[in-house]
């Protein structure tokens, strides 16, 4: 095969790998592809130089982003009022920075490791765990497209997340890809293949056995709590008036008031104005709340009452008997987007909150920890809330900008927070999926299409302290450190061979010159 033909074949393998990777995520959701999707990329990276491998990783990342988040240009165009070319340009920049560049580093590292074959599946697992952790720790974190969210919510494999977090699931799946690559590439084929398969089989049995044990465990504590989750109507911010939002909130409060519930949860920005601002809609809502038995958790902007008003906060208010009993201001603002949401019909930047804290339900029935919209995508936020005493996670969200595939992907990511902390997650969404996610990450309840705006669920608080809660991302960090050691050894070996080759070449040149004389 000529060099040009080999180059075309490598590009075809990059694209095939990226398409397999994307097909493992919603809307296709072919979870069985996750243990093999990276195999073509691994094979290509192992047979080319590191610089060329980085290029192949870049191509993989761009195509994979298009497959996983091809809906994003349309969302950017609607959200920021961009022209289609500008939206696609912004999408390309985000794809390059948030997925393509990390995969370029990954492919280049695989190429370096392949200079000292065979490449261990443990090294690939460490590299991939480091890659996913890097994506979560970037100034603009990217939790979309982690391999853990290819797996169905509440599966046995995902239960591993309460030990070492979502990146550990990605590490296991990456190791499986390396084992499969051993059957098609000599760079991954160990002469101890039988032993490696035995180890891989034992690891799978152990992980699935652990998952089955955790799925059978009961993480609930105390008496049941009845919660009413109110869905929004999917209207876009800034395109509905404040009165309409208030009327919908009042309708939800009226319907929930006829039920025997302990808590009513509305979505993010269910009100266009702070509930104590004195508008007719908020006055009626507070009047209803004054006679309600349940506590209310409702999303609304918060404006400091001062001579020169500051920037608003994206907040949720805990209302009790028509009075504010607590407030949470969103701490982790969504880059770009949080500076563009409409507040009261205008455009304003949001002010970030100050740290995680929990709020008690009436009678100390449970401590609530709020993950406001995109905060549910970040594992560190859920762990911080649990450290602050949260026993139930509540996720008011605004998903009217997202298509169904993105909504499903987002829900899978949010469900991981329930597994990591073993806390139920209550999700009330506008234009998305309102649901109860149990402490196993399973969707325990969700309204059927056209099933109304109110979902009443029953749950119990969680008190478990998981291993992941204690150690955080120590496992992917350790894996990445060990992979770096393997990389340094591979680089040293390559340099030593280069010196030896140069020395032999010099000796050959001297000997040839002597013979010529």
N, C-alpha and C positions, 0 to 999 in steps of 0.2 A: 504494500500500500504506500502511495506517495505521501510526502509530508502534507500536501494540500488536502488530500482525501482524509488523512488521519485528523487534520484540523477540523474539517467539516464533521467528521464522526464525533469528535469530542464536543463540539458545539451542540450537536443533536442530543448527545447524552446529557449535557447541561440542561437543555430545555426539557427533555423527558423527565429528569430528576425534579426540576422545579414544578412541572405539571403534576407529578405524583404527589409531591409535597403539598401543593395547593388542594388537590382532591381529597386529602385526608381531613381538611377543615370544612366547616359548613360553607355553602349549602350542600355539598356532596356528602361530607361526613363519612368518608370511607376510612374508618379508623385502622383497618387492617393494613393500610398502605404505610402507616407511620414507621414500622420496623424495616421497611425496604426502600422508602422514598429517597434516602440519601445515598444509596448504593452507587448509582451512576456517577454522581458528583465525586464520591470517594475514589472510584476507579480512575476517573480522569485526573483528579488532583495528584494521585500517586504516580502517574506516568509522565508528568510534565514538570518542568522546572518551577520553583516557587513563584517567580514573577508571573509566569503564564497561568499557574494555578490560581493566583489572585484574580486574574482576569476572568477565569471560568467561574470563580466564586461570585464575582461581581455580576456576571450575566445570570447566574442562578438566582441571586438575590432579587434582581430586577424583575425577572419573569415570575418568581414566587410571589413577590409583592403584588404584581398585577393579578395573579390568580387568587390570592387570599383577600386582597382589599381592592379589587377592581371597581368597587362601588365608590371609592373615596373621591375621585375627581368630581363626580356628580354632587356629592355631599359638600365638597369645598365650594363648588360653584353656587349652590343654594345658600350655604351658610355665609359666605363672604361676598356674595354677589359678584363673582368673578366670571369673566368670559371663559368659554370652554378651553381655548389655548392656554390661558393663564392658569386654569385649574389643573390641566394636565402637566404644565411646567412645574407647578407647586407639588403635585403628586410625585413627579420624577425626582425632585430634590429630596422629598421626604423618603422615598423608596431607597435612594442612594445612601442617605445618611443613616437611616434607621435599620435597614436590613442588608442591603447590598454590601456595604463596607464591612460590617461584622462577618459576613460570609466570605468576603475576600480574604480577611485575616485567617478565618478557619481553613479555607482551602490551601492557602500558602503554608500554614502550619502542618497540614496533612502531607503536603508535598515534601516538606523538610523531614518529617518523621519517616516517610517512605524511602529516604536515602539510607536508612538503617533498618531494613526489613528483618522480620515481619512487624507490621504495625499492630500493637496490642489493642484490643477492643477497649481496655481500660483507659488507654491514652486518648482514644477517640471520645470516650465518655467524658473524660476530664476536659478535653478541649470544648466539647459541645456544651457542657455545663457552664464553663466559663463564658462561652459565647452568649448563652441565654441570660446569665447573670449580668453580663456587661450591658445587654440591651435594657435590663430593668434598672440599671444604675446610671445610665446616661443622663445628662441634664434634661433631655426630652425623652423620658422612658418609653419603651415600646413593648408592652405586654402582648400585643397581637401576634399570633403566629408561633407561640410557644408550643412545643410538641405535646405538652400535657393537655392542651385544649383540643387536641384531635380525638381524645378519648371520651366516650359517652359519660355524661354526668353521673357520678355515683358508682362508677365501675370499680372492680377490685384493684386494678392497677393504680388508680388515682389515690387510693387510700395511703399509698406511700408518702403522699404529700404531708401527712401529719408528723412524719419522721424527719424529712429533710427538704420539704418545700416543693414547689412545682418544677424547679430546675432538675431535681433528682429524677423525676419521671422522664424528662427529656434526656438525661444522661443514660438511663436504662434503654430507652428506645434507640439512642445513637449507638450504644454498644451492640445492640441487636443488628443494626445496619452494618457495623464493622464485621460481625461474625458472618453475615450473609456475603459481604464483599470478599471474604476469604475464599469463597467457592468460585469466584470469577477473576480475581486479581492475585498474582503471586505476591504482591506487596503486603497483603493481609493474610496470606496462607501460611500458617505455622506448621512446622513438622509435627507439632503436638496437637494437631487438629482434633483428634478424638478427645483429648483432655480438655481442650477449650470448649468443645460442644458439651461435654459433661458439666463443666463449670457453668456455662450459660444456661443449661437445662435446670441445674440446681438453683441458680439465681432466680429463674422464672418461677419455679415451684415455690421458693421461699417468699417471693414478693406476692404472688397470687394467694398463697396460704395466709400471709399476714393480712392481705386485703379482705379475704373471706372472714377472718377472725374479727377485724374491725367493723365489717359490715354487720356482723351479728351482735356487736356490743350496743348497749343502750347508753347514750351520752346525756339524756335528759335528766333534769333534777327539779324537784319541787312540784307543786300543783300545775295543771295545765293553764295556759294563758290563751284567751281568745282574742284574735286580732282581726280587724277589718282593714283590708288593703284596697285603697281607692285608685283606680286607673284614670289617666288623663285621656283626652280625646284626640291627641296626635296633632293638634294645631301647632304651627311653628311660632317660636317667640317673636314678638314684635308684629305678628300678623293677626293677633286677636286683641280685643280691648280688655282693659282691666275689669270692667263690669262682667264680661262673659266668664273670665276666669273665676271671679268671685261667686257668680251664680252656680258654676259647676261645683265649687268647693262647698257651697251651702247645700246643694242637692246631695252631695256625698255625705255631709254631716247629718242631714235630715234622715237619709236612709240608714246610716249607721246608728243613729239615735234610737231606732226601733229595735236594735239588736242588743243582746246581752254580751258586750265585748269589754275587754280591759284596755284596748289601745286601738286607735284609728290612725292609719298612716296614709298621707297623701304623697304624691310625687314631688320631685324637685320643681321649684317655681310654680306651685299650684296657685299661688297668689302673685299678682303683679306688684303689690305694695306690701310693706310690713303690716302685720295684723293689728298693730296698735296705732296705725297712722290716723285713724279716724274717718276713713272713707265709709260710705253707706254699706258697701258690701262687707267690709271687715267688721263693722259694728253689728250687723245682723249675724255674722258668723260667731262673734264672741258672745252674743246673746244666747245663741243656741248652745255654745260651749258651757255657759254658766249653769245650765241645768243638766249637762251630760255627766254620766257616771264615769265614762272612759276618759283616759288621757288622749290628747290629740298631738300628732307629730306632723307638722305641715311645712312645706317648702315655700320660702318667700325671701326676697332680698331684705337686707338689714341696712338701715341708714342711721348713722350716728346723729343724734339730735344736738347739733351745735350751731353756732352762728354761721360758720363756713362749713357746710356739710362736706365730709370726706367721701372717699370712694365707697360704694356699697359692698357688702359682703354677700356671697351666695350662701344662704343660711337655711336652717330648719329650726322651727320654734316648737318647744314642748308646751302645750297649753293645758291647763288644769283649771276647771271651773271658770273658764273665760279669762284666765290670767296667765301670763307667761311664767312658767315654772323652770324654764331652761332654754338655752339657745346654743346651737353649734354653727360655727362659721367654717366654711370649707377651707381646709388647710392646703391641700395639694391641688392648686389650680391647673386646669387643662391648658397647656401651652397654646397660645394663639386664640383658641376658641373662647376661653374665659374672658378675654378682653373684648369680645364682640357681641355677647348676648344682650338682648334688649332688656332694659329695666324701666318699667313705666313708659314705654314707647320711645325711649332715647337710647343712646349708645354710651356705655360707661365701662371703665375698667373695674374689675373686682379687687377687693382687698383680701389678702389671704388671712385665714384665722391663725390662732396661736396654739398649736399643739392639740393632742388627742385627750379627750375626757369623756367619761360616761355620764349618763343622766338617769336617775332612778324613776321607775314607774311609781304610781301612787301606792302607798303601803309597802314600798320597797319590794314589790313583787319580782322585779328584775332590774338589772342595770342595762341601759340601752347604749350601744355604741353605733354612731352614725357614720356610714361610708357614703358620702354624698356623690352620686353619679359615678364619675370616672375614678374616684378613690377606691372603688371596689375592685379595680383592675390591678392594684398594687399590694402585694403581700405584706410589705412593711407597715402599711396603714392599719390593716386588720390586727397585726401583732401588737402595734402600739395601743390600739383601743382595748385589747384584752389585758395588756399590762395596766391600763387605767381602770380596770375593773369591769369591762363590758361582759355581759352574760348572754345578750342577744345582739346580733348585728342587724342593722336596718339600713337599707339601700334605696333611698328615694332617688329616682333617676328621670332624665329627660332624653328620650331616644327617638323623638319624632324625626330627627335628621337621618336616621339610619334605616337601610333596607332590611328585610327579614333575615338575610344571611348574616349581616353584621350584628343584628339583635341576638341571634342564636349564639354566635361566637362570643359576644359580650357576656351573655348569661352563663356560658360554660366557664369563662374566666372567673366571673364573680362566684360561681359555685365552688371553686377551689378554695376561696377564703373560708367557707364553712368547714371543709375538710381540714385545712391547716390549723384551725383554731378549735374545731369541734364545737362550734356555735351555730345554731340555726340562723339563717339569713332571710330577712323579710324584705321583699323587693316590691316597691310600688313605682310603676313606670308610666310615663306618658309616651304613647306611640311605640312601646316596647313590650316586654314580657313582665307582667306582674305575677309574682310567684312566691311561694314558700320553698326555700331550699333547706332540707334537713341537715343534721350534723354529719351525715355521710356524703353530702354533696348531691343527693338525689332531689329532683324536682318533685316535691311531695304534693304540691297543689298549684294549679295555674288555671285561670279561666279559659273556657272553651271559646273559640271565635264567635263573636256575637253574644257572649254569655253575660253581658252587663258590665257595669263599671265597678262593682264591689265584690271582692273575694274575701270570705270569712274563713280563717284557718285557725287551727289549734296547735300550739307548740309548748315546749318547756325550755327553761333556761339551761345553758351549758356551763359547767364548772371545771371541765377537764383542762389540765395544763399539759399540752402536747410537747413532744421532744422538739419539734420545730419551733415552738414558742420559746423554748429555752436556748436553743443553739443557733437559731436563724439559718442563714445560708452557709453554714460552716462546711457542709458536705460538698457543694459545688465549688466552693473556694479551695478546699483541700484537693479536689480532683483537678482543678485548673492549675494549682501549684505543682502537682505531680506531673501533669502534662508538660508544664514549662521545663521541669527537670529533664524529661525525655527529649524535649526540643533542644535544650542546650547540649545534651549528649550527642544528638544527631548532628547538630551544627559542628561540634568538635570533631566528630568522626569525619564529616565531609571535608573540614579544613585539613585534617591530618592526611586524608587520602590525596587531597590536592597538592599538599607539600611533597608527599612521597612520589606522586606522579611527576611533579616538576623536577624533583631530584633525579629520578630515573631518566627523564627526558634530557636533563643536562649531562648526565653520565654517558648516555647514548650519543649525544652530540660531540662530546670530547673524544669518545672512542672512534666515532666516524671520522673526525678530523685527523686523528693520529694515523688511521689506516690510509687516509687520502695522501698524507705526507709520505 
